[in-house]
Amino acid sequence: MLFSLFIFFWFLNMPTFTWIIATDICPTDTKYLIHYDGTVVIGAFFPILHNSPISLTTEWKYLPMDTDNYFGMSERNYQLVLAMLFAINEINLNSHILPNTSLGLEIYNLPAIGRNIFRTVFSWLTGLSSVIPNYTCRKESNSAVTLTGVSWKTSETIWTILDLYKFPQLTFGPFDPVQIDRNQFQSLYQMAPKDTALLSGIASLMLHFSWNWVGLIITDDHRGAQFLSDFRKELDKTRICIAFVQTVLYLEETLLHLLSQNLIHFLESSTADVIVIYGPTSILLTLIESTYRKYNMKKIWIMNSKWFCPNLELYNMIELSHGALIFSPHYEEITGFKKFMQEATPNKYPEDIFLHLLWYWHFNCSFLHSECKIFENCLQNASLELLPGNIFTMTMTEESYNVYNAVLAVAYSLHEKTLSQIQFQPQANIDRTLLFPWQLHPFLKKIQVKNSVGDHVVLDWKRKADPEYDITNIWNFPTGLSQLVKVGTFVPSAPKGEQLSISEYMINWPIGFTEIPHSVCSESCSPGFRKVALESKPTCCFDCTPCPDNEISNETDLDQCVHCPETHYANGEKRYCLKKRVTFLSYDDPLGKGITLLSIGFSTLTALFIWVFVDHRGTPIIKANNRSLSYILLITLILCFLCPLLFIGLPNTAMCIMQQYIFGLLFTVALSTVLAKTITVVMAFKITAPGRKIRWLLTSQVPKFVIPVCTLIQILLSGIWLGTSPPFIDKDCHSEHGHIIILCSKGSYIYFYCTLAYLGVMAFGSYLLAFLSRRLPDRFNESKSLAFSMLVFCSVWVMFLPVYHSTSGKVMVAMEIFSTLASSASILIIVFAPKCYIVLFRPEVNTLTHNRDKRQHRSKILL
């Protein structure tokens, strides 16, 4: 068992060859390396071999000891050669395209240094190995176009020469909308699809996983600046924030900006778990690994595939790119291309020195240095399919697909040009070997064809459609056994909400994540809370605060809570609204029961007082203070005590009107009766004195007219009230939590206060007259009790006003009822209770003889 584990870990740590191989043998980067003749030739500049000093390589132990320089080779870029060969063979075998015309090719190795690039281009134009201005060895040229790439910088450098001749140039590298918008590159065409929808795809992916806090690493050039500007605009629509932006200087597949230790610490310590890389992904991640030995940073890398290639040096247990998500334009596999690569061997294509180098390096072939060719001792049945996936992939890359489409576009453009010439010249007069490349521009700009898998090939960037994107996940654990697994798609043309499709269960997240990563600046505000922005912080950084009263939030991360309708109220967690219960002051309510008992109790007590007065109506104390007015007042008080029952129960319009109308009418009668009793006492002692000439006022019973006159005034006031703004049924949705209280509105508080003012005037008038007559001589003089009862009455209603305005709902109704009961009880108890006490418990005092003897006794004392 231990031996098996030892063998396993030894295998994982076993070194492997990188995607750059080294040799000190024959090739030079200044001559074309592959040439196939044809009626029309397509030139190409591919970065396959490059010359590098020993000091720049990390795998020096695999180099010959006696060399100072070596040629490195990119097997990934060699697939470009195979794609071009395959496309030309396909065109030449198709009799419907360019009949009697064959396509050839010239493939030149493209060096990395700008000066060498110029030398290579001049060598292709002139046929000379050294540059001699204005001189060429080519007697006649049959070159139609040239293919360039992989980087835009390389294509731009070549364009500065080819544009002088208006030579068509097709670049198969990444699409660059900034350069095309300048209308500067009239003779340059981009084969890559537009990547404007890439931003929307990345934003949709972040929204899907609820990532709103992301970092961004871009190249320090115009493409990186444009990406940053467009990315910010896209994220502003989706409320995703950029945690940081780091730039690296990129030039010809080399990072000139060395990543500092501080930057590595910054990336590791950043709260953003998701980092978008727009630039040289493989070089960046490899630099972090090789320089700082960082194989796991617990970050999810989101990348665009045009920069990605597996650049791995060792088998490790953990690799930095593991779990990354890649957006790449979707395209179908070209039929027959894989078989073509499987059958590509040095014997089949002896002119292809790249195949000879591959066989020499990987299959231990003997090599003839003078001719750059193998000749014996090769592995039998060797093919490119036997190479490991991290060295050479049998799947067509994006750049190879663009090269294939470029050849197809050139062939169809040439075909259209030939058809155009046939319309003006006889077939026999057409010289197919005579070709002016600048004549091909109109046809290249208009070309729009379908390739063998049905994809549209368009060179005019204005007519290019946004491509669909495949979302792939890097499975690279352990390193060297990497796979790109398709886990989703993004279709820009699909309806909104259906553009992104992703299979979460297929995603293999980076080491350290046991579930879907969570990249946010602030944790989401759960339902019942709302977001509060933090000063000088991005919108993704916020605090959470509970919703205010009667407001809810039933979703996460809401900026504002939502008010519940008046008919509903927020639950305790403030997540949803509950319907309020309709309630009113009912007899089942404890408050209603208490009021009912008080009302009936005081009414019964008043009725008892009436019985006492009727039963003892002939006694002096009953007769002394106008017995008829006492009866009227007592009967009115019974009705006043029963009046609060109108305020209990489910209100209706008639009940609301009766509440205020009967309240005002009964209290007017009660107070006018008290006023009449007070006037009677004053008149009895003032007007009936000896020598008075106006005794007729008393005999004419003028005080009895006070009641109807005062009542008539109140009826008139109530009539105006009911005619202009009568009381109505109202709802109080705010006084009691979770309830809607049905009650009566006054209609017009002005008339209500006018009624109270009118009652106050009568009560104050009664109090004033009773107070002035309190010292009049008589045992049964009730002026003091009337004055005190009016004082209490006024105090009750004066206290009522502020309390009434500070309450609402049932309590407000109850305050009006208690004020009615209290003011009525003050009159009953203060005015009539002493009389009933004397009648029932002190009958000896209730006689005229007792009163006369008492007055005579007082007179003797005074004498």
C-alpha positions in Angstrom: 0.0 0.0 0.0 2.8 2.4 1.0 4.7 1.5 -2.2 1.6 2.3 -4.3 1.2 5.7 -2.7 4.9 6.4 -3.2 4.6 5.6 -6.9 1.5 7.8 -7.2 3.1 10.8 -5.7 6.3 10.3 -7.7 4.2 10.3 -10.8 2.4 13.5 -9.8 5.8 15.3 -9.2 7.4 14.0 -12.4 8.5 16.8 -14.7 6.9 17.1 -18.1 7.7 19.0 -21.3 6.1 22.4 -21.7 4.3 23.8 -24.6 7.5 25.6 -25.7 10.2 23.2 -26.9 13.8 24.1 -27.4 16.3 23.0 -30.0 19.6 24.4 -31.4 19.1 23.0 -34.8 18.7 24.4 -38.3 15.6 26.7 -38.7 16.0 30.4 -39.2 13.1 32.8 -38.6 13.9 35.0 -41.6 12.9 32.6 -44.4 9.6 31.1 -45.3 9.3 27.7 -43.9 6.4 26.2 -45.9 5.5 26.8 -49.5 2.9 25.2 -51.7 2.5 26.5 -55.2 -0.8 27.5 -56.7 -2.5 29.8 -59.2 -3.2 32.2 -56.3 -1.1 32.1 -53.2 -2.2 33.1 -49.7 0.6 34.3 -47.4 0.6 33.8 -43.6 2.7 35.0 -40.7 2.4 32.6 -37.8 4.3 32.9 -34.4 5.6 29.3 -34.2 9.4 29.5 -33.8 11.3 32.1 -31.8 14.9 32.6 -30.9 15.5 33.1 -27.2 18.7 33.3 -25.0 19.3 30.6 -22.5 19.0 33.0 -19.6 15.3 33.4 -20.2 14.3 29.8 -19.9 13.4 28.0 -16.7 13.9 24.4 -18.1 17.6 24.9 -18.9 18.4 21.3 -17.9 16.7 20.1 -21.1 18.9 22.2 -23.4 22.2 21.2 -25.0 25.2 22.3 -22.9 27.1 23.9 -25.8 24.4 26.4 -27.0 23.8 30.0 -26.1 20.5 30.4 -28.0 17.7 28.1 -28.9 14.6 28.0 -31.0 11.4 27.7 -29.0 8.3 26.2 -30.6 4.6 26.7 -29.8 2.8 23.5 -30.6 -0.5 25.3 -30.0 0.2 27.8 -32.8 1.2 25.0 -35.1 -2.4 24.0 -35.4 -2.8 27.3 -37.4 -0.7 25.7 -40.1 -2.8 22.6 -40.2 -6.0 24.6 -40.3 -4.7 26.6 -43.3 -3.6 23.4 -45.1 -6.9 21.8 -44.4 -8.9 24.8 -45.7 -6.8 25.1 -48.9 -7.1 21.4 -49.6 -10.9 21.6 -49.1 -11.2 24.5 -51.5 -9.0 22.9 -54.2 -11.0 19.8 -54.1 -14.3 21.7 -54.5 -15.1 22.1 -58.2 -17.8 24.7 -57.5 -15.3 27.2 -56.1 -12.6 28.7 -58.3 -12.7 26.1 -61.1 -9.4 25.8 -63.0 -7.8 27.8 -60.2 -5.7 26.4 -57.4 -4.8 27.9 -54.1 -1.3 27.8 -52.7 0.3 29.1 -49.6 3.4 30.6 -48.1 3.8 30.4 -44.4 6.4 32.5 -42.7 7.5 32.2 -39.1 6.8 35.4 -37.3 9.5 36.6 -34.9 8.7 38.4 -31.6 10.9 41.4 -32.1 9.5 44.3 -34.2 12.7 44.8 -36.3 12.7 41.2 -37.3 9.0 41.4 -38.2 9.8 44.1 -40.7 12.6 42.0 -42.2 10.3 39.0 -42.5 7.6 41.0 -44.2 10.1 42.6 -46.7 11.6 39.1 -47.4 8.1 37.9 -48.3 7.4 40.9 -50.5 10.7 41.0 -52.3 11.9 37.4 -52.2 15.2 38.5 -50.8 16.8 37.4 -47.5 18.2 40.9 -46.9 16.3 44.1 -47.2 17.0 46.1 -50.3 14.5 49.0 -50.7 12.7 49.3 -54.1 14.0 46.0 -55.4 12.4 42.6 -55.7 13.5 39.2 -57.1 9.9 38.3 -57.8 9.2 38.6 -61.5 5.5 38.4 -60.9 3.4 38.0 -57.8 0.4 35.8 -57.5 -0.2 36.5 -53.8 -3.7 37.6 -53.0 -3.9 38.2 -49.3 -1.9 37.6 -46.1 -3.0 36.2 -42.7 -1.5 37.8 -39.6 -1.8 37.3 -35.8 -2.0 36.3 -33.1 -1.9 39.6 -31.3 -3.3 42.9 -32.7 0.1 44.6 -32.2 1.7 42.2 -34.6 -1.0 42.7 -37.2 -0.7 46.5 -36.8 3.0 46.4 -37.3 2.7 44.4 -40.5 -0.1 46.7 -41.7 2.2 49.7 -41.7 4.0 48.0 -44.6 1.2 46.2 -46.5 -1.1 49.3 -46.4 1.4 51.1 -48.6 0.4 48.6 -51.4 -3.3 48.3 -50.3 -2.5 44.7 -49.8 -5.5 42.8 -48.1 -4.6 41.6 -44.6 -6.8 39.3 -42.6 -6.0 39.0 -38.9 -7.1 35.9 -37.0 -6.3 37.4 -33.5 -8.8 38.9 -31.0 -11.3 41.4 -32.2 -10.4 45.0 -31.5 -13.3 47.4 -31.9 -11.3 50.5 -30.9 -8.8 50.2 -33.8 -11.5 49.5 -36.3 -13.6 52.5 -35.2 -10.9 54.8 -36.2 -11.4 53.9 -39.9 -7.7 53.9 -40.2 -7.1 50.3 -41.2 -8.9 50.2 -44.5 -7.1 47.2 -45.9 -7.2 45.1 -42.7 -10.0 42.7 -41.9 -10.7 41.0 -38.6 -11.9 37.3 -38.7 -12.7 37.1 -35.0 -16.3 37.7 -33.9 -17.2 40.8 -32.0 -16.9 40.4 -28.3 -19.3 43.2 -27.3 -21.7 40.6 -25.8 -18.9 39.2 -23.6 -19.5 41.9 -21.1 -23.2 41.1 -20.8 -22.3 37.4 -20.5 -19.9 37.9 -17.6 -22.4 40.2 -15.9 -25.2 37.6 -16.3 -23.0 34.9 -14.8 -22.3 37.1 -11.8 -26.0 37.9 -11.4 -26.7 34.1 -11.6 -24.4 33.4 -8.7 -25.2 36.6 -6.8 -21.6 37.9 -7.1 -21.6 41.7 -6.8 -18.0 42.3 -5.6 -15.4 41.4 -8.2 -11.8 42.3 -9.0 -10.5 43.1 -12.4 -7.1 42.6 -14.0 -6.6 44.1 -17.4 -3.7 44.9 -19.8 -2.3 48.4 -19.7 -3.2 49.4 -23.2 -6.1 50.7 -25.2 -7.9 47.4 -25.2 -7.8 47.1 -21.4 -9.0 50.7 -21.0 -11.9 50.2 -23.4 -12.8 47.0 -21.6 -12.8 48.7 -18.3 -15.0 51.6 -19.6 -17.5 49.2 -21.2 -17.4 46.8 -18.2 -18.2 49.6 -15.8 -21.2 50.7 -17.9 -22.5 47.1 -18.0 -22.1 46.6 -14.3 -23.9 49.8 -13.5 -27.0 48.3 -15.1 -26.8 45.2 -12.9 -25.6 46.9 -9.6 -22.3 45.0 -9.5 -19.3 46.7 -8.1 -15.6 46.5 -9.0 -13.5 45.9 -5.9 -10.2 46.8 -7.5 -8.6 47.3 -10.9 -5.0 46.1 -11.5 -3.2 46.7 -14.8 -0.3 44.8 -16.3 1.8 45.9 -19.3 1.5 43.3 -22.1 3.7 43.2 -25.2 4.0 40.4 -27.6 3.1 37.6 -25.2 5.4 39.0 -22.5 4.5 40.6 -19.2 6.8 43.6 -18.8 5.2 44.6 -15.5 6.6 42.3 -12.8 4.0 41.4 -10.2 5.2 42.6 -6.8 4.9 40.8 -3.6 2.5 43.5 -2.4 0.2 42.9 -5.3 0.1 39.2 -4.5 -0.7 39.9 -0.9 -3.4 42.3 -2.2 -5.0 39.7 -4.4 -4.9 37.1 -1.6 -6.3 39.5 1.1 -9.0 41.0 -1.1 -12.6 40.3 -0.1 -13.5 39.8 -3.7 -13.4 36.0 -4.4 -14.1 36.5 -8.1 -11.5 38.1 -10.4 -12.1 38.9 -14.0 -9.0 38.7 -16.2 -9.0 40.4 -19.6 -5.6 39.8 -21.0 -2.7 37.3 -21.0 -4.3 34.8 -18.6 -1.8 31.9 -19.0 1.2 34.1 -18.7 -0.2 36.0 -15.7 -1.1 32.8 -13.8 2.1 31.1 -14.7 4.1 34.1 -13.5 2.3 34.0 -10.1 3.0 30.3 -9.8 6.6 30.4 -10.9 7.7 33.5 -9.1 5.8 33.3 -5.8 4.9 29.6 -5.8 1.2 30.4 -5.4 -0.8 27.4 -6.5 -4.0 28.2 -4.7 -5.4 31.7 -3.8 -9.0 30.7 -3.3 -10.1 32.9 -6.2 -12.4 32.2 -9.1 -10.9 33.4 -12.3 -13.2 34.4 -15.1 -11.4 34.7 -18.4 -11.8 35.1 -22.1 -10.5 32.1 -24.1 -8.6 34.1 -26.7 -5.8 34.6 -24.2 -6.0 31.2 -22.6 -3.6 28.3 -23.2 -2.4 25.7 -20.7 1.2 26.7 -19.9 2.1 24.2 -17.3 5.6 23.1 -16.2 5.1 20.5 -13.5 2.6 18.1 -12.2 1.4 19.6 -8.9 -1.4 18.6 -6.5 -2.9 22.1 -6.8 -2.9 24.5 -9.8 -3.9 28.1 -9.9 -6.2 27.9 -12.9 -8.2 25.0 -11.5 -11.9 25.9 -11.3 -11.6 28.9 -13.6 -14.6 29.8 -15.9 -13.8 30.7 -19.5 -16.1 32.5 -22.0 -15.3 31.4 -25.6 -17.3 31.9 -28.8 -19.3 28.9 -29.8 -18.4 27.1 -33.0 -19.0 23.6 -34.3 -16.1 21.3 -35.0 -15.1 21.4 -38.6 -15.9 18.0 -40.2 -12.7 16.1 -41.1 -10.3 18.4 -39.4 -9.5 16.0 -36.6 -8.9 13.2 -39.0 -6.7 15.5 -41.1 -4.5 16.3 -38.0 -4.3 12.6 -37.2 -3.0 11.8 -40.7 -0.5 14.7 -40.8 3.0 13.2 -40.8 6.4 14.3 -42.1 6.2 11.7 -44.8 2.9 13.1 -46.0 4.0 16.7 -45.9 7.8 16.6 -46.3 7.9 20.4 -47.0 6.5 21.1 -43.5 9.6 21.5 -41.3 7.4 22.1 -38.2 6.2 18.4 -38.4 9.8 17.3 -38.7 10.7 19.3 -35.6 7.8 17.8 -33.7 8.7 14.3 -34.7 12.3 14.8 -33.8 11.5 16.3 -30.4 8.7 14.0 -29.3 9.2 10.7 -31.2 13.0 10.3 -30.9 13.7 10.5 -34.7 17.1 10.9 -36.2 17.5 14.3 -37.7 19.4 15.6 -40.7 20.4 19.1 -39.6 21.5 20.3 -43.1 18.0 19.8 -44.5 15.9 20.1 -41.2 14.3 16.8 -41.8 14.1 13.4 -40.1 15.1 10.3 -41.9 15.0 7.2 -39.6 14.5 5.6 -36.2 11.1 7.1 -35.6 8.3 5.7 -33.5 6.0 3.5 -35.7 2.5 4.8 -36.3 3.4 8.1 -34.6 0.8 10.9 -34.9 -0.1 14.2 -33.3 -2.9 12.4 -31.5 -0.3 10.6 -29.3 0.9 13.9 -27.8 -0.4 14.8 -24.4 -3.3 17.3 -24.2 -1.2 19.9 -22.5 1.3 19.9 -25.4 -1.0 19.6 -28.5 -4.8 19.6 -28.5 -6.8 17.7 -31.1 -9.7 20.2 -30.7 -9.7 23.1 -33.1 -8.8 26.3 -31.3 -10.5 29.6 -31.8 -7.6 31.0 -33.8 -7.5 28.0 -36.0 -11.2 28.3 -36.7 -10.6 32.0 -37.7 -7.8 30.9 -40.1 -10.1 28.3 -41.7 -12.8 31.0 -42.2 -10.2 33.4 -43.5 -9.1 31.0 -46.3 -12.8 30.4 -47.1 -13.5 34.1 -47.3 -10.6 34.7 -49.6 -11.6 31.8 -51.9 -15.2 33.0 -52.2 -14.0 36.6 -52.8 -11.7 35.4 -55.6 -14.6 33.4 -57.0 -16.9 36.5 -57.0 -14.1 38.5 -58.6 -13.8 35.9 -61.4 -17.5 35.9 -62.0 -17.4 39.7 -62.2 -14.7 39.6 -64.8 -16.6 37.0 -66.9 -19.5 39.5 -67.3 -17.2 42.0 -69.0 -14.6 39.8 -70.7 -14.8 36.6 -72.7 -13.6 33.5 -70.9 -10.5 33.1 -73.1 -9.3 36.6 -72.4 -9.0 36.2 -68.7 -5.5 35.8 -67.4 -5.9 34.0 -64.1 -2.3 34.5 -63.1 -2.6 38.2 -63.3 -3.8 39.5 -59.9 -3.8 42.9 -58.3 -4.4 42.3 -54.6 -6.1 45.8 -54.1 -8.8 44.7 -56.6 -10.0 42.2 -54.0 -11.1 44.7 -51.4 -14.7 45.3 -52.7 -15.4 41.6 -52.7 -13.8 41.0 -49.3 -16.0 43.8 -47.8 -19.2 42.3 -49.3 -18.5 38.7 -48.7 -21.0 36.8 -46.6 -21.0 33.0 -46.9 -21.6 30.0 -44.7 -18.8 27.6 -43.9 -19.1 23.8 -43.8 -20.8 23.8 -40.4 -23.3 26.6 -41.2 -21.7 29.5 -39.4 -21.7 32.9 -41.2 -18.4 34.3 -42.4 -18.5 38.1 -42.6 -15.5 40.4 -42.8 -17.3 43.8 -42.5 -17.3 44.4 -38.8 -20.5 46.4 -38.9 -22.4 43.4 -40.2 -20.9 41.0 -37.7 -23.4 39.4 -35.3 -22.7 38.8 -31.6 -21.7 35.2 -31.2 -23.0 32.7 -28.8 -20.6 31.8 -26.0 -19.6 28.5 -24.4 -18.8 28.6 -20.7 -16.2 26.1 -19.9 -14.7 25.1 -16.6 -11.0 24.1 -16.1 -10.7 20.8 -14.4 -7.0 20.7 -13.5 -6.6 18.6 -10.4 -3.9 17.4 -10.3 -2.0 19.5 -12.8 -1.3 18.0 -16.2 -4.6 16.1 -16.4 -6.5 19.2 -17.3 -9.8 19.2 -19.1 -12.1 22.0 -20.4 -15.6 21.0 -19.5 -18.5 22.9 -21.0 -20.9 23.9 -18.2 -23.1 26.5 -19.8 -23.9 28.8 -22.7 -24.7 32.5 -23.2 -26.9 33.4 -26.2 -27.1 37.2 -26.6 -30.0 36.9 -29.1 -32.2 35.0 -26.7 -35.0 36.7 -24.8 -33.9 38.6 -21.7 -33.8 36.2 -18.7 -33.2 33.2 -21.0 -29.7 34.2 -22.3 -27.7 32.4 -19.7 -27.9 28.6 -19.2 -25.6 27.0 -16.8 -25.3 23.6 -15.0 -24.0 24.3 -11.5 -23.6 20.7 -10.6 -20.9 20.3 -13.3 -18.7 23.1 -12.1 -15.6 22.1 -10.3 -14.8 25.0 -8.0 -11.2 25.9 -6.9 -9.7 24.1 -4.0 -11.0 25.5 -0.7 -14.6 26.1 -1.7 -17.0 23.4 -0.5 -20.0 25.2 -2.0 -20.8 27.9 -4.5 -18.5 30.8 -3.7 -19.9 33.9 -2.2 -18.3 37.1 -3.4 -20.0 40.2 -1.9 -18.8 43.3 -0.2 -21.7 43.2 2.4 -23.9 40.3 3.3 -27.4 40.5 1.9 -30.1 42.2 3.8 -32.7 39.5 4.6 -36.4 40.1 4.2 -37.6 42.5 6.9 -34.5 44.7 6.5 -33.4 47.4 4.0 -30.1 48.6 2.8 -28.4 51.7 4.1 -25.7 53.2 1.9 -22.3 53.7 3.5 -20.6 57.1 2.9 -17.7 57.1 0.4 -18.3 53.3 -0.3 -19.6 51.6 -3.5 -23.2 50.8 -3.7 -22.5 47.1 -3.0 -21.2 48.0 0.4 -24.0 48.8 2.9 -25.5 48.2 6.3 -28.8 46.6 7.0 -31.5 48.2 9.1 -35.0 46.9 10.1 -37.9 48.3 8.1 -39.9 51.1 9.9 -43.3 50.4 11.4 -46.0 49.2 9.0 -43.4 48.6 6.3 -42.1 45.3 4.9 -39.5 43.9 2.6 -40.2 40.4 1.2 -37.0 40.2 -0.8 -33.3 40.4 -0.1 -31.3 43.6 -0.6 -34.1 46.0 -1.0 -33.2 49.7 -1.0 -36.6 50.8 0.4 -39.2 49.0 2.4 -42.8 48.9 1.1 -45.7 50.5 3.0 -48.5 48.1 3.8 -51.9 49.3 2.6 -54.1 50.9 5.2 -56.2 47.8 5.4 -53.1 45.7 6.3 -50.3 45.7 8.8 -46.8 44.3 8.9 -46.1 41.1 10.7 -43.6 40.9 13.5 -40.7 40.0 11.2 -41.8 42.7 8.7 -41.7 40.3 5.8 -45.4 40.4 4.7 -48.6 42.3 5.3 -51.5 40.8 7.3 -55.1 41.9 6.8 -56.3 44.1 9.7 -59.3 43.0 11.7 -62.3 45.2 11.6 -63.3 46.3 15.2 -65.4 48.8 17.0 -66.5 49.7 20.5 -68.9 46.8 21.1 -70.7 45.4 24.1 -68.3 42.5 24.2 -65.4 44.8 24.6 -64.2 45.2 28.2 -64.4 49.0 27.7 -67.9 48.7 26.2 -69.0 46.5 29.1 -67.7 49.0 31.6 -69.5 51.9 29.9 -72.7 49.9 29.7 -72.6 49.1 33.4 -71.9 52.8 34.3 -74.6 54.0 32.0 -77.3 51.6 33.3 -76.1 52.1 36.9 -76.4 55.9 36.9 -79.7 55.7 35.0 -81.0 53.4 37.7 -79.8 55.7 40.4 -81.4 58.6 38.7 -84.7 56.7 38.4 -84.4 56.0 42.2 -84.0 59.7 42.9 -87.1 60.4 40.8 -89.0 57.8 42.8 -87.9 59.5 46.1 -88.9 62.9 44.8 -92.3 61.7 43.6 -92.9 59.7 46.8 -92.0 62.8 49.0 -93.2 65.4 46.6 -95.1 67.2 49.4 -92.2 67.7 51.7 -90.7 71.2 52.0 -87.3 70.3 50.6 -88.9 69.0 47.4 -91.3 71.8 47.0 -88.8 74.6 47.9 -86.8 74.5 44.6 -89.4 74.3 41.9 -90.5 70.7 41.9 -91.4 70.6 38.2 -87.9 71.8 37.1 -86.4 69.1 39.3 -88.5 66.4 37.6 -87.5 67.7 34.1 -83.8 67.8 35.1 -83.9 64.2 36.6 -85.7 62.8 33.5 -83.2 64.6 31.3 -80.3 63.1 33.3 -81.7 59.6 32.8 -81.5 60.2 29.1 -78.0 61.7 29.4 -76.8 58.6 31.2 -78.4 56.4 28.5 -76.9 58.5 25.7 -73.5 56.7 25.7 -75.2 53.5 24.6 -75.5 55.2 21.2 -71.7 55.1 21.0 -71.5 51.4 21.5 -72.1 48.9 18.7 -71.3 48.9 14.9 -71.8 52.4 13.7 -74.1 53.4 10.9 -75.1 56.7 9.4 -78.2 57.1 11.5 -76.4 56.3 14.7 -73.6 58.7 13.9 -76.2 61.5 13.4 -78.2 60.6 16.5 -75.0 60.6 18.7 -74.3 64.2 18.2 -77.9 65.4 17.8 -79.2 63.8 21.0 -76.0 64.6 22.9 -76.4 68.3 22.2 -80.2 68.3 22.7 -80.2 66.5 26.1 -77.3 68.5 27.6 -79.0 71.7 26.3 -82.2 70.7 28.1 -80.3 69.7 31.3 -78.2 72.9 31.4 -81.2 75.1 30.5 -83.1 73.5 33.4 -80.3 74.2 35.8 -80.2 77.8 34.5 -84.0 78.0 35.0 -83.6 76.7 38.6 -80.9 79.3 39.3 -83.0 82.1 37.9 -85.9 80.9 39.9 -83.9 81.1 43.2 -82.6 84.6 42.3 -86.1 85.8 41.4 -87.6 84.2 44.5 -85.4 86.2 46.9 -84.7 89.4 44.9 -87.9 90.1 43.0 -90.3 89.2 45.9 -88.8 91.5 48.4 -91.1 94.2 49.9 -91.5 97.2 47.7 -90.5 95.5 44.4 -92.6 96.6 41.5 -91.7 93.7 39.1 -93.2 90.8 41.1 -95.1 89.9 37.9 -92.0 88.4 36.5 -92.2 85.6 39.0 -96.0 85.2 38.9 -95.8 85.0 35.1 -93.4 82.0 35.3 -90.9 83.6 33.0 -88.1 81.1 34.1 -90.1 78.3 32.4 -89.5 79.9 29.0 -85.7 79.5 29.4 -85.8 75.8 28.6 -87.7 76.0 25.2 -85.7 79.1 24.1 -82.3 77.5 24.8 -83.5 74.2 23.3 -84.7 76.0 20.1 -81.3 77.6 19.7 -79.6 74.2 20.0 -82.0 72.7 17.5 -81.2 75.5 15.1 -77.5 75.0 15.5 -77.8 71.2 15.1 -79.9 71.7 12.0 -77.2 73.9 10.4 -74.6 71.2 11.4 -76.6 68.3 9.9 -77.4 70.3 6.8 -73.9 71.4 5.9 -71.5 68.7 7.2 -73.3 65.9 9.0 -71.4 63.2 10.9 -70.5 60.0 8.9 -68.9 56.6 9.3 -65.1 56.7 9.4 -62.3 54.2 9.6 -59.3 54.6 11.9 -56.5 52.3 10.5 -53.6 53.6 12.7 -54.7 53.9 16.3 -54.7 50.2 17.1 -52.1 47.9 15.6 -53.6 45.2 13.4 -57.1 46.6 13.6 -59.4 48.9 11.6 -61.6 50.7 14.0 -65.1 51.7 12.7 -66.3 54.9 14.4 -68.3 58.0 13.7 -66.6 61.2 12.5 -68.0 64.5 13.6 -68.2 65.7 10.1 -67.3 69.2 11.1 -65.4 69.9 14.3 -66.3 73.5 14.1 -70.0 72.8 14.8 -69.0 70.3 17.5 -67.0 72.9 19.3 -69.8 75.4 18.7 -72.1 73.0 20.5 -69.6 72.6 23.4 -69.2 76.4 23.5 -72.9 76.9 23.7 -73.2 74.4 26.5 -70.3 76.1 28.2 -72.0 79.5 28.1 -75.2 78.1 29.7 -73.1 76.2 32.4 -71.0 79.3 33.1 -74.2 81.5 33.3 -75.8 79.1 35.7 -72.6 79.0 37.8 -72.4 82.8 37.9 -76.0 83.3 39.0 -75.8 80.5 41.5 -72.6 81.8 42.9 -74.1 85.3 43.4 -77.2 83.9 45.2 -75.3 81.4 47.4 -75.7 83.6 50.6 -79.5 84.2 50.2 -81.3 83.1 53.4 -83.1 79.8 53.2 -82.5 76.4 54.6 -83.5 74.8 51.3 -81.5 77.2 49.0 -79.7 75.0 46.4 -77.6 77.8 44.9 -74.4 76.5 46.4 -75.0 73.0 45.1 -75.9 74.3 41.6 -72.8 76.5 41.6 -70.6 73.7 42.6 -72.2 71.2 40.1 -71.6 73.8 37.3 -68.0 74.2 38.4 -67.4 70.5 38.2 -69.3 70.3 34.9 -67.1 73.0 33.3 -64.0 71.4 34.7 -64.9 68.0 33.1 -65.4 69.5 29.7 -62.4 71.7 29.8 -60.2 68.7 30.7 -62.0 66.8 28.0 -60.7 68.9 25.1 -56.9 68.3 25.3 -57.3 64.6 26.3 -59.7 64.2 23.3 -57.2 65.5 20.9 -54.4 63.4 22.2 -56.2 60.1 21.8 -57.7 58.2 18.9 -59.8 55.2 18.1 -61.8 53.6 20.8 -60.1 55.6 23.5 -61.2 58.8 21.9 -64.8 57.6 21.8 -64.5 56.4 25.4 -63.3 59.8 26.5 -66.4 61.5 25.1 -68.5 58.9 26.8 -66.8 59.3 30.2 -67.1 63.1 29.9 -70.8 62.7 29.3 -71.2 60.4 32.2 -69.0 62.4 34.6 -70.7 65.8 33.8 -74.1 64.2 34.2 -73.1 62.5 37.4 -71.8 65.8 38.8 -75.3 67.3 38.5 -77.0 64.3 39.8 -74.8 63.7 42.9 -74.1 67.3 43.9 -77.6 68.7 43.3 -79.9 65.8 44.2 -78.0 63.4 46.5 -78.1 65.8 49.5 -81.9 66.2 49.1 -82.5 62.5 48.9 -80.3 62.0 52.0 -82.4 64.5 54.0 -85.6 62.9 52.8 -84.6 59.4 53.5 -82.3 59.7 56.5 -83.0 63.1 58.2 -86.8 63.4 58.0 -86.8 65.7 61.1 -85.0 68.3 59.2 -87.4 68.2 56.3 -90.2 70.2 58.1 -91.3 73.8 58.2 -91.5 73.9 62.0 -87.9 72.8 62.3 -86.8 75.5 59.9 -88.8 78.2 61.7 -87.6 77.3 65.2 -84.0 77.3 63.8 -84.4 80.7 62.4 -85.9 82.1 65.7 -83.1 80.5 67.7 -80.6 82.3 65.4 -82.4 85.6 65.9 -82.2 85.3 69.7 -78.5 84.6 69.5 -78.0 87.7 67.4 -79.9 89.8 69.9 
